[in-house]
């Protein structure tokens, strides 16, 4: 085999599974998982069902518009990270004067019953978003209830060297709460 040429087995794999088929298969898998999630969380995005269950939506019934609502739905059985992703999508689309109101409201009621990791993560998220977008940091994020005091939390169930990397790269707002995550934890793809 000449230097710079493509190995024969790579050409065989590409001829058997071209990129188009791979991406089609990936989209199909993602679509199935999304459909499964929507079936188990039917109230989200459905105004009629949301009105009955008081889930987290805005006036139109289709958007997560505060961190408090993310925690409320999580305590009612929703997936925190999926809901947080939806919230971040809405936050990034919103105008600055609306962004402030999305992080101002402190968790209450159901949301305060969430795991300590989730409460801390929500506070760190609000704190980081406020700093990143030159908004006022809401005072509720400094409440002791929103800190991981007894033990550190490492994203992705990190072990070994990955923990060291997270300890180094984690944003200050997360480190401050004993949460160690990737530096781009709030970025959306």
C-alpha positions as CSV (number, residue, x, y, z in Angstrom):
1,X,0.0,0.0,0.0
2,X,1.4,3.4,-1.0
3,X,1.8,6.2,1.5
4,X,-1.3,8.5,1.4
5,X,-3.6,5.9,-0.2
6,X,-6.8,4.8,1.5
7,X,-6.5,1.3,3.0
8,X,-8.5,-1.4,1.2
9,X,-10.7,-2.3,4.3
10,X,-11.8,1.4,4.6
11,X,-12.9,1.3,1.0
12,X,-14.8,-1.9,1.6
13,X,-16.6,-0.5,4.6
14,X,-17.5,2.7,2.8
15,X,-18.9,0.7,-0.2
16,X,-21.0,-1.5,2.2
17,X,-22.2,1.4,4.4
18,X,-22.0,4.7,2.6
19,X,-22.3,7.9,4.7
20,X,-25.9,8.5,3.4
21,X,-27.1,5.2,4.9
22,X,-25.3,5.9,8.1
23,X,-26.9,9.3,8.5
24,X,-30.3,8.0,7.5
25,X,-30.0,5.2,10.1
26,X,-28.9,7.7,12.7
27,X,-31.8,10.1,12.0
28,X,-34.2,7.1,12.2
29,X,-32.8,6.2,15.6
30,X,-33.0,9.7,16.9
31,X,-36.6,10.0,15.6
32,X,-37.6,6.8,17.4
33,X,-36.2,8.0,20.7
34,X,-37.8,11.4,20.3
35,X,-41.2,9.7,19.6
36,X,-40.8,7.5,22.6
37,X,-40.0,10.5,24.8
38,X,-42.9,12.5,23.5
39,X,-45.3,9.5,24.2
40,X,-44.1,9.4,27.8
41,X,-44.2,13.2,28.2
42,X,-47.4,13.9,26.3
43,X,-48.3,17.1,28.1
44,X,-45.2,19.1,27.0
45,X,-46.1,21.2,24.0
46,X,-49.8,20.2,24.0
47,X,-51.8,23.2,25.2
48,X,-55.0,21.2,26.0
49,X,-53.1,18.7,28.2
50,X,-50.9,21.3,29.7
51,X,-53.9,23.3,30.9
52,X,-55.1,20.2,32.7
53,X,-51.8,19.2,34.3
54,X,-50.3,22.7,34.8
55,X,-47.1,21.8,33.0
56,X,-44.4,24.3,32.1
57,X,-45.4,26.3,29.1
58,X,-45.9,29.9,28.1
59,X,-49.1,31.6,27.1
60,X,-49.1,29.8,23.8
61,X,-48.7,26.5,25.6
62,X,-45.5,25.4,23.8
63,X,-42.4,26.7,25.4
64,X,-40.5,26.2,28.6
65,X,-40.0,29.7,29.9
66,X,-38.2,29.5,33.2
67,X,-35.8,27.3,35.2
68,X,-38.5,27.0,37.9
69,X,-40.8,25.3,35.5
70,X,-38.0,22.9,34.4
71,X,-37.6,21.8,38.0
72,X,-41.4,21.5,38.5
73,X,-41.8,19.2,35.5
74,X,-38.7,17.2,36.5
75,X,-40.2,16.5,39.9
76,X,-43.4,15.4,38.2
77,X,-41.5,12.8,36.3
78,X,-39.8,14.6,33.4
79,X,-36.2,14.2,32.3
80,X,-34.2,17.2,33.7
81,X,-31.6,17.2,31.0
82,X,-34.1,17.1,28.1
83,X,-36.2,19.8,29.7
84,X,-33.1,21.9,30.4
85,X,-32.2,21.6,26.8
86,X,-35.6,22.8,25.7
87,X,-35.3,25.7,28.1
88,X,-31.9,26.6,26.8
89,X,-33.2,26.6,23.2
90,X,-35.9,29.1,24.3
91,X,-33.5,31.2,26.3
92,X,-31.0,31.5,23.4
93,X,-33.9,32.6,21.0
94,X,-35.3,35.1,23.5
95,X,-34.5,38.9,23.6
96,X,-32.4,40.1,26.5
97,X,-35.2,41.7,28.4
98,X,-37.1,38.4,28.3
99,X,-33.9,36.4,29.2
100,X,-33.7,38.1,32.6
101,X,-37.3,37.0,33.5
102,X,-36.5,33.4,32.5
103,X,-33.9,33.0,35.2
104,X,-35.2,35.4,37.9
105,X,-37.9,33.2,39.3
106,X,-36.6,30.9,42.1
107,X,-37.6,27.3,42.3
108,X,-40.5,26.7,44.6
109,X,-43.0,24.0,45.6
110,X,-42.4,20.8,43.6
111,X,-39.1,22.0,42.1
112,X,-37.5,22.3,45.6
113,X,-38.1,18.6,46.1
114,X,-35.7,17.6,43.3
115,X,-32.3,16.0,44.0
116,X,-29.6,18.2,45.3
117,X,-27.6,17.7,42.1
118,X,-30.5,19.0,39.9
119,X,-31.1,22.0,42.2
120,X,-27.4,22.9,42.1
121,X,-27.2,22.4,38.4
122,X,-30.2,24.7,37.8
123,X,-28.7,27.4,40.0
124,X,-25.3,27.1,38.2
125,X,-27.1,27.3,34.9
126,X,-29.0,30.5,35.9
127,X,-25.8,32.0,37.3
128,X,-23.7,31.2,34.1
129,X,-26.4,32.4,31.8
130,X,-26.6,35.7,33.7
131,X,-22.9,36.2,33.5
132,X,-22.6,35.2,29.9
133,X,-25.4,37.6,28.8
134,X,-24.6,40.5,31.1
135,X,-27.8,40.0,33.0
136,X,-28.4,40.5,36.8
137,X,-27.5,37.4,38.7
138,X,-30.7,36.3,40.5
139,X,-30.2,36.4,44.3
140,X,-31.8,32.9,44.7
141,X,-28.8,31.2,43.1
142,X,-26.7,32.0,46.3
143,X,-29.1,30.3,48.7
144,X,-27.5,27.3,50.5
145,X,-30.2,24.9,49.1
146,X,-28.5,25.3,45.7
147,X,-25.1,24.1,46.6
148,X,-23.6,20.5,46.6
149,X,-22.0,20.7,50.1
150,X,-21.5,17.1,51.1
151,X,-19.9,15.6,47.9
152,X,-18.8,16.7,44.5
153,X,-20.8,15.9,41.3
154,X,-19.0,14.9,38.1
155,X,-20.8,15.0,34.8
156,X,-21.0,11.9,32.6
157,X,-20.2,9.7,35.7
158,X,-16.6,10.8,35.1
159,X,-13.8,8.6,36.5
160,X,-10.0,9.0,36.6
161,X,-8.4,11.6,34.3
162,X,-11.8,12.8,33.0
163,X,-12.5,14.0,36.5
164,X,-9.3,16.0,36.5
165,X,-10.2,17.5,33.2
166,X,-13.6,18.5,34.4
167,X,-12.1,20.0,37.6
168,X,-9.9,22.1,35.4
169,X,-12.4,23.0,32.6
170,X,-15.6,23.4,34.5
171,X,-17.1,26.9,34.4
172,X,-16.6,28.9,37.6
173,X,-20.4,29.1,38.3
174,X,-20.4,25.3,38.4
175,X,-17.2,24.8,40.3
176,X,-18.5,27.2,42.9
177,X,-21.3,24.7,43.6
178,X,-19.0,21.6,43.6
179,X,-20.3,20.6,40.2
180,X,-17.6,19.5,37.7
181,X,-18.8,19.3,34.1
182,X,-17.4,20.0,30.6
183,X,-16.7,23.7,29.8
184,X,-19.4,23.7,27.1
185,X,-22.1,22.2,29.2
186,X,-24.7,24.8,28.2
187,X,-24.0,24.8,24.5
188,X,-26.6,23.5,22.2
189,X,-25.8,21.7,18.9
